[in-house]
Amino acid sequence: MTATPTQRLPGFQSGVIGGVCLVLLALIGMVYAFNQREIVSGVISMGQTLLAFTSAFICFMAVKRAPSRSAGPVLAAGITAGLVMAAMLVLLILLGKTVNMRQVFINASPALFNLLLFYQENIWAGIGLMLLSGALIGFLTGLTYLLPSLWRRALVTAICSIAVVGMLQDLIAPIIGTWGPLSVLSDWLFSGNGLSIGGAAGLFCVVAAATAAWSSKRQAVTRRVQAMQPGPKRKLKLGAILAAAVVLLILPHALGLFLSEVMTIVGLYVLLGLGLNIVVGFAGLLDLGYVAFFAIGSYTVAILTSPELGFFSLTFWQALPFAVLLGIIAGVMLGIPVLKMRGDYLAIATLGFGEIIRILVLSDALRPWLGGAQGIGKITKARIGEFEFASPQEVYYLLLAGCILVGFISWRLRDSRLGRAWMAMREDEDVAQAMGINLVATKLLAFATGAGFSALSGAIFASKIGSVYPHSFNVMISINILCVIIVGGMGSMPGVVVGAFALVGLPELLREFAEYRLLVYGAALVAMMLLKPEGLWPEATHERELHDSAEASATPTTSAPAVPTG
């Protein structure tokens, strides 16, 4: 069987795709915008890091498709992909030097081209450096791929740590600087507008060594913990829970006001993600109208507590059960008409339900009761005695209590008979029904449970903000939550937390680049589907299923020899 051109030159095809991506990143202004912030002071900027990481990712996909796992083909695939990507950037520069591209692409400025040319006055010297850097990235990516998994994991983790700490210098440095003796560490780690060279080198060594040590000892530690007697094991779990509780309780006071606000936003998405994880992750029902229940919870609390409408004057805690109950009822009402729908059809139907709720809230006919486009203000804050959950540091504890409650319920439901029914239905509805599972009741309970959790988060959101408006409940909220559980890991509760921090927390810390948020979401989803489709913190069952199917598809099938006929 002869190899196809794509199989013979995997690096070329990947390089062309990567080159197109790099050119688009440059022309939309993302590279130059990110270049305003440095990762390592005087060495590499955030814009250059973006180009390098994108190139390394494409080179990694190329070396994975190499015809063999020996050093020659792997390195050749990586270098080819790197050179092709660099060559396409060179073509962009040459085109920009000869044609005025700013009439179509406003970001195709001389400043961008100088950045791509490493600020070389001689254009050919810059082009040479660009081609050399592309080949070097491809070579290093191939070399990293050839390393043992232990060292590869340590190397990648250390490099990513440098990038993250460098990006968040403005937040990390002040926090460390206020912790007394650790202020010396801040002065050594950071310099100017990024990490110092010594700080970056030290951080790399520490993270790489820690990652390698933990990776080599993880299995042994896990076996030792599993072999412990019930009494010591229970004490160990209790100690870990108490330590985590202490950290969570003191966290807002250690982080400050701004980071506490970021934590409250992340907490809201964790709460929403845990609810949608029931529907999508456990039961396998693709719900794109999840924001509707979030809106129902918010508006219920607003109507029952705000003096602006003049109907009721309940406290937050009195209104909260009504919000959750209405959310559950709405979940059942949504579930009944879509019981026989699956996949894309279910997604479209639920999407329509979300839009119906948003339009009803906006309508002039319901304005006396729902406030219309003006929304509802003066919503009562949650209060316990004289203590009011007003500031972000105080709302944090309210959200923490909500996340713990919902997480505990989700954990108990996952291992219950109902949770197993959900997972059976997720795998195959027909087989689940044949096994005696009542699909109607199981689906309605999934919709109702997820809707109740969403309404709870909406109630806390209304109390936190103090007002609600229709534009706060658009379809992008549902999509963002779905992205959170996909990136974190479908069906995984810790994955929801990790996904919320990755897709919500990090963009909130980099709000000056908020216009590129959707692009980052899309890129993250593509990367996750290619590299780690099970998610950052996957559920064990889902991970095993994906790996088994991947191994089965990768196993070559051999055809039986032909039987000669007379």
C-alpha positions as CSV (number, residue, x, y, z in Angstrom):
1,M,0.0,0.0,0.0
2,T,1.6,3.3,-1.1
3,A,1.5,6.3,1.2
4,T,-0.4,9.3,0.1
5,P,1.3,12.7,-0.2
6,T,-0.2,13.8,3.0
7,Q,1.2,10.8,4.8
8,R,4.7,11.3,3.2
9,L,4.7,15.0,4.2
10,P,2.6,15.4,7.3
11,G,4.5,18.6,8.3
12,F,3.6,20.4,5.1
13,Q,-0.1,20.1,5.4
14,S,0.0,21.0,9.1
15,G,2.3,23.9,8.3
16,V,-0.1,25.4,5.8
17,I,-3.0,25.2,8.2
18,G,-0.8,26.7,11.0
19,G,0.5,29.4,8.7
20,V,-3.1,30.5,7.8
21,C,-3.8,30.6,11.6
22,L,-0.8,32.7,12.3
23,V,-1.5,35.1,9.4
24,L,-5.1,35.6,10.7
25,L,-3.9,36.2,14.3
26,A,-1.6,38.8,12.9
27,L,-4.2,40.5,10.7
28,I,-6.9,40.8,13.3
29,G,-4.5,42.6,15.6
30,M,-4.2,40.0,18.3
31,V,-0.5,39.6,18.0
32,Y,0.3,43.3,18.2
33,A,-2.3,43.8,21.0
34,F,-0.7,41.1,23.1
35,N,2.7,42.4,22.4
36,Q,2.1,45.3,24.8
37,R,2.7,42.9,27.7
38,E,6.0,41.1,28.3
39,I,6.4,37.5,29.6
40,V,10.2,37.7,30.3
41,S,11.3,41.3,30.5
42,G,13.5,42.2,27.5
43,V,13.4,38.7,26.1
44,I,9.9,37.7,24.9
45,S,6.6,39.5,24.8
46,M,3.1,38.0,25.1
47,G,2.5,38.5,21.3
48,Q,5.7,36.6,20.5
49,T,4.6,33.9,23.0
50,L,1.3,33.6,21.2
51,L,3.0,33.0,17.9
52,A,5.4,30.5,19.5
53,F,2.8,28.6,21.3
54,T,0.5,28.4,18.2
55,S,3.5,27.3,16.1
56,A,4.5,24.7,18.7
57,F,0.9,23.3,18.9
58,I,0.8,22.9,15.1
59,C,4.2,21.3,15.0
60,F,3.1,18.9,17.7
61,M,0.1,17.9,15.6
62,A,2.5,17.4,12.7
63,V,4.9,15.1,14.6
64,K,2.0,13.0,15.9
65,R,1.2,12.2,12.3
66,A,4.7,11.3,11.3
67,P,5.0,8.0,9.4
68,S,7.1,6.5,12.2
69,R,8.1,7.3,15.8
70,S,11.8,7.3,15.0
71,A,13.8,10.5,15.4
72,G,14.3,11.2,11.7
73,P,10.7,11.4,10.5
74,V,9.5,13.1,13.7
75,L,12.1,15.8,13.6
76,A,11.6,16.2,9.8
77,A,7.8,16.7,10.3
78,G,8.3,19.3,13.0
79,I,10.9,21.3,11.1
80,T,8.9,21.2,7.9
81,A,5.8,22.5,9.7
82,G,7.7,25.2,11.4
83,L,9.4,26.3,8.2
84,V,6.1,26.4,6.2
85,M,4.4,28.5,8.9
86,A,7.4,30.9,9.0
87,A,7.4,31.1,5.2
88,M,3.7,32.1,5.1
89,L,4.4,34.9,7.6
90,V,7.3,35.9,5.3
91,L,4.9,36.1,2.4
92,L,2.6,38.3,4.5
93,I,5.4,40.7,5.3
94,L,6.6,40.9,1.6
95,L,3.0,41.5,0.5
96,G,2.6,44.2,3.2
97,K,5.8,45.9,2.1
98,T,4.7,46.1,-1.5
99,V,0.9,46.6,-1.2
100,N,-1.1,48.8,1.1
101,M,-3.1,46.2,3.0
102,R,-4.5,48.6,5.6
103,Q,-7.5,49.5,3.4
104,V,-8.7,45.9,4.0
105,F,-6.8,44.9,7.1
106,I,-6.4,47.9,9.4
107,N,-4.0,46.0,11.7
108,A,-1.5,45.3,8.9
109,S,0.7,48.2,10.1
110,P,4.5,48.7,9.9
111,A,4.6,48.1,13.7
112,L,3.2,44.6,13.1
113,F,5.7,43.8,10.4
114,N,8.6,45.1,12.6
115,L,7.4,42.8,15.4
116,L,7.3,39.8,13.0
117,L,10.8,40.7,11.8
118,F,12.2,40.8,15.4
119,Y,12.7,44.6,15.0
120,Q,15.6,44.1,12.5
121,E,16.4,47.1,10.3
122,N,17.5,44.8,7.5
123,I,14.4,43.0,6.2
124,W,16.3,40.0,5.0
125,A,18.0,39.6,8.4
126,G,14.6,39.6,9.9
127,I,13.2,37.1,7.4
128,G,16.2,34.8,8.1
129,L,15.6,35.0,11.8
130,M,11.9,34.2,11.3
131,L,12.7,31.1,9.2
132,L,15.3,30.1,11.7
133,S,12.9,30.5,14.6
134,G,10.2,28.4,12.8
135,A,12.7,25.6,12.1
136,L,13.9,25.8,15.7
137,I,10.4,25.6,17.1
138,G,9.7,22.6,14.9
139,F,12.9,20.9,16.0
140,L,12.3,21.5,19.7
141,T,8.7,20.3,19.4
142,G,9.8,17.1,17.7
143,L,12.6,16.7,20.3
144,T,10.1,17.2,23.1
145,Y,7.8,14.6,21.6
146,L,10.6,12.0,21.6
147,L,11.3,12.5,25.3
148,P,9.9,10.1,27.8
149,S,6.4,11.1,29.0
150,L,7.7,12.1,32.5
151,W,10.2,14.6,31.2
152,R,7.9,15.8,28.4
153,R,5.2,16.6,31.0
154,A,7.7,18.4,33.3
155,L,9.0,20.5,30.4
156,V,5.6,21.6,29.1
157,T,4.3,22.3,32.5
158,A,7.3,24.5,33.4
159,I,7.1,26.5,30.1
160,C,3.3,27.0,30.6
161,S,3.9,28.2,34.2
162,I,6.4,30.8,33.0
163,A,3.8,32.1,30.4
164,V,1.0,32.2,33.0
165,V,3.0,33.9,35.7
166,G,4.5,36.4,33.2
167,M,1.0,37.3,31.9
168,L,-0.4,37.8,35.4
169,Q,2.6,39.8,36.8
170,D,0.4,42.8,37.6
171,L,-1.7,40.7,39.9
172,I,0.8,38.3,41.4
173,A,3.5,40.8,42.3
174,P,1.4,43.0,44.5
175,I,-0.1,40.0,46.3
176,I,3.4,38.5,47.0
177,G,4.7,41.9,47.9
178,T,2.3,42.3,50.8
179,W,3.2,39.0,52.4
180,G,6.1,40.2,54.4
181,P,9.2,38.1,53.8
182,L,7.9,37.0,50.4
183,S,8.4,40.6,49.1
184,V,12.0,39.7,48.5
185,L,10.8,36.8,46.3
186,S,8.7,39.3,44.3
187,D,11.7,41.6,43.7
188,W,13.7,38.6,42.5
189,L,11.0,37.0,40.3
190,F,9.8,40.1,38.5
191,S,11.6,42.9,36.7
192,G,10.1,45.8,34.8
193,N,7.1,44.6,32.8
194,G,7.5,40.8,33.2
195,L,9.6,38.1,34.7
196,S,13.3,38.7,35.2
197,I,15.7,36.3,33.4
198,G,16.8,34.8,36.7
199,G,13.2,34.6,38.0
200,A,12.1,32.8,34.8
201,A,15.0,30.3,35.0
202,G,14.3,29.7,38.7
203,L,10.6,29.2,38.1
204,F,11.3,26.8,35.3
205,C,13.6,24.7,37.4
206,V,11.3,24.6,40.4
207,V,8.2,23.7,38.4
208,A,9.9,21.2,36.2
209,A,11.5,19.4,39.2
210,A,8.2,19.4,41.2
211,T,6.3,18.1,38.2
212,A,8.8,15.3,37.5
213,A,9.0,14.4,41.2
214,W,5.2,14.2,41.6
215,S,4.7,12.3,38.3
216,S,7.3,9.7,39.3
217,K,5.8,9.3,42.8
218,R,2.1,9.7,42.0
219,Q,1.3,6.0,41.4
220,A,3.2,4.9,44.4
221,V,1.5,7.5,46.6
222,T,-1.9,6.5,45.2
223,R,-1.2,2.8,45.9
224,R,0.0,3.6,49.4
225,V,-3.1,5.6,50.2
226,Q,-5.4,2.9,48.8
227,A,-3.6,0.3,50.9
228,M,-4.1,2.2,54.2
229,Q,-6.5,1.0,56.8
230,P,-10.0,2.6,57.0
231,G,-9.2,4.5,60.2
232,P,-6.0,6.3,59.0
233,K,-7.5,6.8,55.5
234,R,-10.5,8.5,57.1
235,K,-8.2,10.8,59.1
236,L,-6.2,11.6,56.0
237,K,-9.4,12.6,54.1
238,L,-10.6,14.6,57.0
239,G,-7.3,16.4,57.2
240,A,-7.3,17.2,53.5
241,I,-10.9,18.5,53.8
242,L,-10.0,20.7,56.7
243,A,-6.9,22.1,55.0
244,A,-9.0,22.9,51.8
245,A,-11.7,24.5,54.0
246,V,-9.1,26.8,55.7
247,V,-7.7,27.8,52.4
248,L,-11.1,28.6,50.9
249,L,-12.1,30.6,53.9
250,I,-9.1,32.8,54.0
251,L,-8.7,33.1,50.3
252,P,-10.7,36.4,49.7
253,H,-8.8,38.2,52.4
254,A,-5.5,37.1,50.9
255,L,-6.4,37.9,47.3
256,G,-7.8,41.4,47.8
257,L,-10.9,43.1,46.3
258,F,-10.3,42.7,42.6
259,L,-9.3,39.0,42.7
260,S,-12.3,38.3,45.0
261,E,-14.6,39.8,42.4
262,V,-13.0,37.5,39.8
263,M,-13.5,34.6,42.2
264,T,-17.2,35.4,42.5
265,I,-17.6,35.4,38.7
266,V,-15.8,32.1,38.5
267,G,-18.0,30.8,41.4
268,L,-21.2,31.7,39.4
269,Y,-19.9,29.7,36.4
270,V,-19.0,26.8,38.6
271,L,-22.5,26.8,40.1
272,L,-24.0,27.0,36.6
273,G,-21.6,24.4,35.2
274,L,-22.5,21.9,38.0
275,G,-26.1,22.2,37.0
276,L,-25.5,21.9,33.3
277,N,-23.1,19.0,34.0
278,I,-26.1,17.1,35.3
279,V,-28.0,17.6,32.1
280,V,-25.2,17.3,29.5
281,G,-22.4,15.4,31.4
282,F,-24.5,12.8,33.3
283,A,-27.6,12.5,31.2
284,G,-26.2,13.3,27.7
285,L,-29.0,15.9,26.9
286,L,-27.6,18.8,24.9
287,D,-29.2,21.9,26.4
288,L,-28.5,25.2,24.8
289,G,-31.3,27.1,26.6
290,Y,-29.8,26.7,30.0
291,V,-29.6,30.5,30.5
292,A,-33.4,30.6,30.7
293,F,-33.4,29.0,34.1
294,F,-30.7,31.3,35.2
295,A,-33.0,34.2,34.1
296,I,-36.0,32.7,35.9
297,G,-34.1,32.5,39.2
298,S,-32.8,36.1,38.9
299,Y,-36.2,37.6,37.9
300,T,-38.0,35.6,40.6
301,V,-35.8,37.1,43.3
302,A,-36.0,40.5,41.8
303,I,-39.8,40.5,41.6
304,L,-40.2,39.2,45.2
305,T,-37.6,41.4,46.9
306,S,-37.4,44.7,44.9
307,P,-39.5,47.6,46.1
308,E,-39.3,49.1,42.6
309,L,-42.2,47.1,41.4
310,G,-44.1,47.3,44.6
311,F,-45.7,43.8,44.5
312,F,-43.8,42.0,47.4
313,S,-41.2,42.9,50.0
314,L,-39.7,39.5,50.8
315,T,-36.1,38.9,52.0
316,F,-33.6,37.1,49.9
317,W,-33.9,33.9,51.9
318,Q,-37.7,34.0,51.7
319,A,-37.6,34.5,47.9
320,L,-34.9,31.8,47.3
321,P,-37.1,28.7,47.6
322,F,-39.6,30.2,45.2
323,A,-36.8,30.9,42.7
324,V,-35.5,27.3,42.9
325,L,-39.1,25.9,42.7
326,L,-40.0,28.0,39.6
327,G,-36.7,26.9,38.0
328,I,-37.6,23.2,38.6
329,I,-41.1,23.7,37.2
330,A,-39.6,25.4,34.1
331,G,-37.2,22.6,33.7
332,V,-40.0,20.1,33.6
333,M,-42.0,22.3,31.3
334,L,-39.1,22.4,28.9
335,G,-38.5,18.6,29.2
336,I,-42.0,17.5,28.3
337,P,-42.1,18.7,24.7
338,V,-38.6,17.5,23.9
339,L,-38.7,14.0,25.4
340,K,-38.4,12.3,22.0
341,M,-35.7,14.6,20.7
342,R,-32.0,13.8,20.6
343,G,-28.7,15.4,19.6
344,D,-28.9,18.5,17.4
345,Y,-32.7,18.6,17.4
346,L,-32.7,18.8,21.2
347,A,-30.1,21.5,21.1
348,I,-32.1,23.6,18.7
349,A,-35.4,23.2,20.7
350,T,-33.7,24.2,24.0
351,L,-32.0,27.1,22.3
352,G,-35.5,28.3,21.2
353,F,-36.8,28.0,24.8
354,G,-33.9,30.2,26.0
355,E,-34.7,32.9,23.4
356,I,-38.4,32.7,24.3
357,I,-37.7,33.6,27.9
358,R,-35.4,36.5,26.9
359,I,-38.0,37.9,24.5
360,L,-40.8,37.6,27.1
361,V,-38.7,39.6,29.5
362,L,-38.1,42.3,26.9
363,S,-41.7,42.5,25.9
364,D,-43.7,45.7,26.6
365,A,-46.8,43.7,27.5
366,L,-45.0,42.3,30.5
367,R,-43.2,45.4,31.4
368,P,-45.3,46.2,34.5
369,W,-44.4,42.9,36.0
370,L,-40.9,42.2,34.6
371,G,-39.5,45.7,34.0
372,G,-39.0,45.4,30.3
373,A,-35.8,46.7,28.8
374,Q,-35.3,48.9,31.9
375,G,-34.8,45.8,34.1
376,I,-35.5,45.7,37.8
377,G,-33.3,47.5,40.4
378,K,-33.0,47.8,44.1
379,I,-32.9,44.1,44.7
380,T,-32.5,43.1,48.3
381,K,-29.0,41.8,49.3
382,A,-28.7,38.5,51.1
383,R,-28.4,39.0,54.8
384,I,-27.8,36.9,57.9
385,G,-28.7,39.0,61.0
386,E,-26.7,42.2,60.7
387,F,-24.2,40.7,58.2
388,E,-24.9,41.6,54.6
389,F,-23.4,39.9,51.6
390,A,-22.6,43.2,49.8
391,S,-18.9,43.3,48.8
392,P,-17.2,40.7,46.5
393,Q,-15.3,39.3,49.5
394,E,-18.7,38.7,51.3
395,V,-20.5,37.4,48.2
396,Y,-17.7,35.0,47.8
397,Y,-18.8,33.1,50.9
398,L,-22.4,32.9,49.6
399,L,-21.3,31.5,46.3
400,L,-18.9,29.1,48.1
401,A,-21.8,27.7,50.2
402,G,-23.9,27.3,47.1
403,C,-21.1,25.5,45.2
404,I,-20.5,23.2,48.1
405,L,-24.2,22.4,48.4
406,V,-24.7,21.8,44.7
407,G,-21.4,19.8,44.5
408,F,-22.4,17.6,47.4
409,I,-25.9,16.9,45.8
410,S,-24.3,16.2,42.4
411,W,-21.8,13.8,44.0
412,R,-24.5,11.9,45.8
413,L,-26.7,11.8,42.7
414,R,-23.8,10.6,40.5
415,D,-23.4,7.4,42.6
416,S,-27.1,6.9,43.1
417,R,-29.5,4.7,41.2
418,L,-30.7,7.8,39.3
419,G,-27.2,8.8,38.4
420,R,-26.4,5.4,37.0
421,A,-29.7,5.6,35.0
422,W,-28.6,9.0,33.6
423,M,-25.2,7.6,32.5
424,A,-26.9,4.6,30.9
425,M,-29.2,6.9,29.0
426,R,-26.2,9.0,28.0
427,E,-24.5,6.0,26.4
428,D,-27.6,4.6,24.6
429,E,-31.2,5.5,25.2
430,D,-32.6,2.4,23.4
431,V,-30.5,0.0,25.5
432,A,-31.3,1.9,28.7
433,Q,-35.0,1.6,27.9
434,A,-34.6,-2.1,27.2
435,M,-33.0,-2.5,30.6
436,G,-36.1,-1.1,32.2
437,I,-35.1,2.5,32.7
438,N,-38.1,4.9,32.5
439,L,-36.7,7.5,30.0
440,V,-39.5,9.9,30.6
441,A,-39.0,10.2,34.4
442,T,-35.2,10.1,34.0
443,K,-35.0,12.9,31.5
444,L,-37.5,15.1,33.4
445,L,-35.5,14.6,36.6
446,A,-32.3,15.6,34.8
447,F,-33.9,18.8,33.3
448,A,-35.5,19.6,36.7
449,T,-32.3,19.1,38.7
450,G,-30.2,21.2,36.3
451,A,-32.8,23.9,36.1
452,G,-33.0,24.1,39.9
453,F,-29.3,24.6,40.2
454,S,-29.3,27.2,37.5
455,A,-32.2,29.1,39.2
456,L,-30.2,29.0,42.5
457,S,-27.2,30.6,40.8
458,G,-29.5,33.2,39.2
459,A,-30.9,34.1,42.6
460,I,-27.4,34.7,44.0
461,F,-26.5,36.7,40.9
462,A,-29.5,39.0,41.3
463,S,-28.6,39.6,44.9
464,K,-25.0,40.2,44.1
465,I,-25.6,42.7,41.3
466,G,-28.6,44.4,42.9
467,S,-30.4,44.7,39.5
468,V,-31.3,42.5,36.6
469,Y,-31.5,43.3,32.9
470,P,-32.6,41.2,29.8
471,H,-29.2,41.6,28.1
472,S,-27.6,39.7,31.0
473,F,-29.3,36.5,29.8
474,N,-28.3,36.0,26.2
475,V,-27.5,32.7,24.5
476,M,-23.8,33.3,24.9
477,I,-24.1,32.5,28.6
478,S,-25.4,29.0,27.7
479,I,-22.6,28.5,25.2
480,N,-19.9,29.7,27.7
481,I,-21.2,27.2,30.3
482,L,-21.2,24.4,27.8
483,C,-17.6,25.3,26.9
484,V,-16.6,25.2,30.6
485,I,-17.8,21.6,31.0
486,I,-16.3,20.5,27.7
487,V,-12.9,21.9,28.5
488,G,-13.1,20.7,32.1
489,G,-14.4,17.3,31.3
490,M,-17.9,16.1,30.5
491,G,-19.5,14.6,33.6
492,S,-16.6,15.6,35.9
493,M,-17.3,17.8,38.8
494,P,-13.7,18.8,39.5
495,G,-13.5,19.4,35.7
496,V,-16.2,22.1,36.0
497,V,-14.1,24.0,38.5
498,V,-10.9,23.7,36.3
499,G,-12.8,24.7,33.2
500,A,-14.4,27.7,34.9
501,F,-10.9,28.9,36.0
502,A,-9.5,28.3,32.5
503,L,-12.2,29.9,30.4
504,V,-13.7,32.5,32.8
505,G,-11.1,33.3,35.4
506,L,-8.2,33.8,33.1
507,P,-10.1,36.1,30.6
508,E,-11.4,38.2,33.5
509,L,-7.8,38.7,34.6
510,L,-6.9,39.8,31.1
511,R,-9.8,42.1,30.4
512,E,-7.8,44.4,28.1
513,F,-8.0,41.6,25.6
514,A,-11.7,40.9,26.1
515,E,-12.5,41.5,22.4
516,Y,-10.6,38.3,21.5
517,R,-12.4,36.2,24.1
518,L,-14.6,34.3,21.6
519,L,-11.5,33.5,19.5
520,V,-9.7,32.2,22.5
521,Y,-12.8,30.0,23.4
522,G,-12.8,28.6,19.9
523,A,-9.1,27.9,19.9
524,A,-9.3,26.3,23.3
525,L,-12.1,24.0,22.2
526,V,-10.3,23.0,19.0
527,A,-7.1,22.3,21.0
528,M,-9.0,20.2,23.6
529,M,-10.7,18.1,20.9
530,L,-7.4,17.4,19.2
531,L,-5.1,16.9,22.3
532,K,-7.3,15.9,25.2
533,P,-10.9,15.3,24.1
534,E,-11.8,13.9,27.6
535,G,-11.1,17.4,29.2
536,L,-8.6,18.8,31.6
537,W,-9.9,16.8,34.6
538,P,-12.0,14.0,33.0
539,E,-14.4,11.7,34.5
540,A,-12.9,8.2,34.8
541,T,-15.6,6.4,32.8
542,H,-15.7,9.0,30.0
543,E,-11.9,9.0,29.7
544,R,-11.8,5.2,29.6
545,E,-14.5,5.1,26.9
546,L,-12.7,7.7,24.7
547,H,-9.3,5.9,25.0
548,D,-10.9,2.5,24.2
549,S,-12.6,3.9,21.1
550,A,-9.4,5.7,20.0
551,E,-7.4,2.5,20.5
552,A,-10.0,0.5,18.6
553,S,-10.0,2.9,15.7
554,A,-6.2,3.0,15.6
555,T,-5.9,-0.8,15.5
556,P,-5.2,-1.9,11.9
557,T,-7.6,-4.4,10.5
558,T,-6.3,-7.2,8.4
559,S,-8.3,-8.8,5.8
560,A,-8.4,-12.6,5.4
561,P,-6.4,-14.0,2.4
562,A,-8.4,-14.7,-0.6
563,V,-9.4,-18.3,-1.1
564,P,-8.4,-19.5,-4.5
565,T,-11.2,-20.8,-6.5
566,G,-11.0,-23.6,-8.9
